[in-house]
């Protein structure tokens, strides 16, 4: 089968979705292992269906991280920094 053909794709998606991408990848591999078993997972690991599904898992993980979790965290930090009891002075343009 494909061997190392998909490693750059696999790790590239992990990189852009770090750190939540590791959780998505682990859950995807675990689900594949539990549903298909080791033999079928190795037979399927380089097929278009496997890579497409992996891409969708990482896409969802990346969306949740960069467009939900990070803005919420930034808003919480910003709210805390700009609270009336805080001594941090900011200059709004």
Backbone torsions as a table, in degrees:
resi	resn	phi	psi	omega
1	UNK	NA	-165.4	-169.0
2	UNK	-63.5	-22.1	179.8
3	UNK	65.7	-118.4	-175.8
4	UNK	-93.8	9.0	-175.5
5	UNK	-57.0	-37.7	-174.0
6	UNK	-96.7	3.4	-176.2
7	UNK	-62.9	-41.4	-179.7
8	UNK	-66.2	-37.6	176.6
9	UNK	-64.8	-47.6	-178.8
10	UNK	-59.4	-52.4	-177.1
11	UNK	-74.6	-27.3	174.5
12	UNK	-62.8	-43.9	177.5
13	UNK	-67.0	-37.1	176.0
14	UNK	-62.5	-39.6	-178.3
15	UNK	-64.0	-48.0	-176.3
16	UNK	-74.2	-16.0	178.0
17	UNK	-109.9	13.8	-179.5
18	UNK	-61.9	137.4	2.4
19	UNK	-94.6	-15.5	-175.3
20	UNK	-68.7	-20.5	178.4
21	UNK	-62.5	-31.0	176.9
22	UNK	-64.1	-39.7	177.0
23	UNK	-65.2	-44.5	178.1
24	UNK	-61.2	-43.5	179.6
25	UNK	-65.8	-42.9	180.0
26	UNK	-63.1	-44.1	179.1
27	UNK	-65.5	-38.5	178.8
28	UNK	-64.9	-46.9	179.7
29	UNK	-64.6	-40.7	177.8
30	UNK	-63.0	-44.7	178.8
31	UNK	-63.5	-40.1	177.5
32	UNK	-63.1	-43.2	-179.4
33	UNK	-63.9	-43.2	-177.7
34	UNK	-72.0	-35.7	-176.6
35	UNK	-87.4	-36.7	-175.2
36	UNK	-104.0	-21.7	-176.3
37	UNK	81.1	164.8	-174.7
38	UNK	-62.0	-45.4	-176.8
39	UNK	-61.6	-49.4	-177.0
40	UNK	-71.6	-30.6	177.1
41	UNK	-63.1	-43.7	179.6
42	UNK	-68.6	-31.2	176.7
43	UNK	-70.7	-30.6	-173.1
44	UNK	-99.5	-8.7	-168.0
45	UNK	-60.9	-22.8	-177.5
46	UNK	-114.3	13.9	179.5
47	UNK	-81.2	161.2	179.2
48	UNK	-63.1	-35.5	179.3
49	UNK	-63.9	-44.9	-179.5
50	UNK	-62.5	-48.1	-179.0
51	UNK	-66.4	-37.2	178.1
52	UNK	-64.7	-43.0	178.2
53	UNK	-65.3	-43.3	177.5
54	UNK	-60.3	-42.4	178.4
55	UNK	-60.2	-43.9	179.7
56	UNK	-64.2	-39.9	177.2
57	UNK	-61.3	-45.5	-179.3
58	UNK	-69.9	-33.7	176.9
59	UNK	-62.3	-45.7	177.9
60	UNK	-64.0	-44.0	179.3
61	UNK	-61.7	-44.4	179.0
62	UNK	-64.8	-41.0	177.8
63	UNK	-62.0	-47.7	179.6
64	UNK	-59.9	-39.8	-178.2
65	UNK	-70.9	-55.5	-169.8
66	UNK	-82.4	-24.9	-176.6
67	UNK	-112.2	-6.9	177.1
68	UNK	-120.0	-62.2	-172.9
69	UNK	-68.5	-47.9	-177.3
70	UNK	-64.9	-46.9	177.1
71	UNK	-62.5	-36.0	177.2
72	UNK	-64.9	-43.7	179.3
73	UNK	-65.2	-42.8	178.9
74	UNK	-62.6	-41.5	178.2
75	UNK	-62.5	-40.5	178.8
76	UNK	-66.1	-42.9	178.4
77	UNK	-65.0	-44.4	-179.3
78	UNK	-63.3	-42.0	178.6
79	UNK	-62.5	-40.6	179.6
80	UNK	-67.8	-41.4	179.5
81	UNK	-66.7	-33.7	-176.5
82	UNK	-95.1	7.4	179.9
83	UNK	-66.6	151.5	-175.9
84	UNK	-58.2	-31.3	-177.9
85	UNK	-80.4	-5.3	-177.1
86	UNK	-87.2	141.4	-177.8
87	UNK	-86.8	-1.3	-178.1
88	UNK	-71.2	125.5	-179.8
89	UNK	-97.1	130.1	176.9
90	UNK	-122.9	150.7	178.4
91	UNK	-117.3	110.6	178.8
92	UNK	-79.7	140.1	179.8
93	UNK	-69.1	NA	NA
